[in-house]
Amino acid sequence: MATLTSCIFKKKVFSEEKISILDPLSLEDFLMEGKADYQNLKCKATAKILINQNKENSVKINFRITKDSLIWANFSKSGVQLLTTMLSKDSIKLLKKINKKEYFFGTYKQLEKIAGTPISFHMIQDLIAGDPIMFNSEIKYYSSINLNQHLLSSVKPKKISKLLKENEDMILFRYWIDPVNFKCSKIEINDLQNKRTLVARFDDWKSFNSNLLPLKSELSFVNKEDTISISLDFNPNFKFNSNFSFPFNYSSNYTPIKLPGNE
């Protein structure tokens, strides 16, 4: 597989050359082969959060990840700690450290009710590492060329425009793949019946520890009522496979956070 990747990579160093359609299974192999390979990862990012085109909020985030197991994140602004979160595959722990000290121990399902869109451990992990979000290899995909990139879609390309105008009980998956590095530049997932859309974008790819990672990631959730956008600009100082701690300390001064609809 590595030989196939290198051969095609060399052929794709071009400016205006025509891109040839590759079969879906080859594109899937490129995506899986290109996934970030690490055990532990430590990185920092500036996050910008925008809700319904209101004032943009900017915070610093320190991430520490044990792949497929744990994501620890500390949020701060102007040197003041705001939040610390601890995410596992099936649970969320959160400490609010500014103003009133509060905690939340719950599940992704509880947050999904608030956000109106699916949220999962692997979605967040993939956003940080630039891996294909919500990619399901058991789905049959179709390949085409769109916007000068490879496109993998879960329905035939000719049917996409019509489907987006309808109210079918199905989810449409689309992955735009850069023809040079074979990483996703854009991902769009449409829940057609519930009118919900997830869009992810990745840019400014750099090589770290034999991994190709994006220095810019963006994730947007759009539903009937709200649009939530989160962009991450990473510090180009990724640390791999080092030993580090996941501090998560709180006292009896913390009181529980009660989410709307979960009282």
Secondary structure, 3 states (H helix, E strand, C coil): CHHHHHHHHHHCCCCCCCCCCCCHHHHHHHHHHCCCCCCEEEEEEEEEEEECCCCCEEEEEEEEEECCCEEEEEEEECCEEEEEEEECCCCEEEEECCCCCEEEEECHHHHHHHHCCCCCHHHHHHHHHCCCCCCCCCCCCEEEEECCEEEEECCCHHHHHHHHCCCCCCEEEEEEECCCCCCEEEEEEEECCCCEEEEEEEEEEEEECCEEEEEEEEEEEECCCCEEEEEEEECCCCEECCCCCCCCCCCCCCEECCCCCCC
